[in-house]
Amino acid sequence: MIIAHYDIKELEHKIEMLPWQRMGLMYTASGYGRKIPTTHMIRLPGTKRWRRVYCCIYSNIGTCYVTQGKDWICID
């Protein structure tokens, strides 16, 4: 369930690549999936923890989000 939406420009954010991203590899062979890690990390308002932004992508467009329990917070 989607519980909130934020624009990444409104949030504190940074780029932090994972080791396989630094090597130029993809998370899946097809590039599609439900929880593809991105290079972006954000801090939600009122929190101190950095959260990885994930992308759910199965076609020409994806939805970027962070998780809070089983729920999604969408990031534009």
C-alpha positions as CSV (number, residue, x, y, z in Angstrom):
1,M,0.0,0.0,0.0
2,I,1.3,3.5,-0.9
3,I,1.1,5.7,2.2
4,A,2.8,8.9,1.1
5,H,4.4,10.8,-1.8
6,Y,7.5,13.0,-1.8
7,D,9.5,14.9,-4.4
8,I,13.2,14.0,-4.0
9,K,14.0,17.8,-4.2
10,E,12.1,18.3,-0.9
11,L,14.2,15.7,0.9
12,E,17.8,15.4,2.0
13,H,19.3,13.0,-0.5
14,K,22.6,11.7,-1.7
15,I,24.1,9.3,-4.3
16,E,25.7,6.1,-2.9
17,M,26.5,3.4,-5.3
18,L,26.5,-0.3,-4.4
19,P,29.5,-2.3,-5.4
20,W,27.9,-4.0,-8.4
21,Q,26.7,-0.5,-9.6
22,R,30.3,0.8,-9.5
23,M,31.3,-2.2,-11.7
24,G,28.7,-1.2,-14.3
25,L,26.5,-4.2,-13.7
26,M,22.7,-4.5,-13.5
27,Y,20.7,-6.0,-10.6
28,T,18.8,-8.4,-12.9
29,A,19.6,-9.7,-16.3
30,S,16.5,-8.1,-17.8
31,G,16.6,-4.9,-15.9
32,Y,13.1,-5.4,-14.7
33,G,11.9,-6.3,-11.2
34,R,9.9,-5.3,-8.1
35,K,12.6,-4.1,-5.9
36,I,15.6,-2.8,-7.9
37,P,18.0,-0.8,-5.8
38,T,18.9,2.6,-7.2
39,T,21.9,4.8,-6.5
40,H,19.8,7.3,-4.5
41,M,19.4,7.4,-0.7
42,I,17.0,9.8,1.2
43,R,16.1,10.9,4.7
44,L,12.4,11.2,5.4
45,P,11.3,14.2,7.4
46,G,11.8,13.7,11.1
47,T,14.1,10.7,10.8
48,K,17.9,10.3,11.1
49,R,18.2,7.1,9.1
50,W,19.2,7.0,5.4
51,R,16.9,4.9,3.3
52,R,17.7,3.3,-0.1
53,V,15.4,4.2,-2.9
54,Y,14.1,1.2,-4.9
55,C,12.4,1.1,-8.3
56,C,9.5,-1.3,-9.3
57,I,9.9,-1.5,-13.1
58,Y,8.2,-4.0,-15.5
59,S,7.7,-1.8,-18.7
60,N,8.8,1.5,-20.0
61,I,8.2,3.3,-16.7
62,G,9.0,2.6,-13.1
63,T,7.8,3.7,-9.6
64,C,10.5,4.8,-7.2
65,Y,9.9,4.2,-3.5
66,V,11.3,3.6,0.0
67,T,9.8,1.0,2.3
68,Q,8.2,1.5,5.7
69,G,7.3,-1.9,7.0
70,K,5.3,-3.5,4.1
71,D,4.1,-0.1,2.8
72,W,5.7,2.1,0.1
73,I,6.5,5.8,0.3
74,C,6.7,6.9,-3.4
75,I,9.5,9.2,-4.4
76,D,9.1,11.4,-7.5
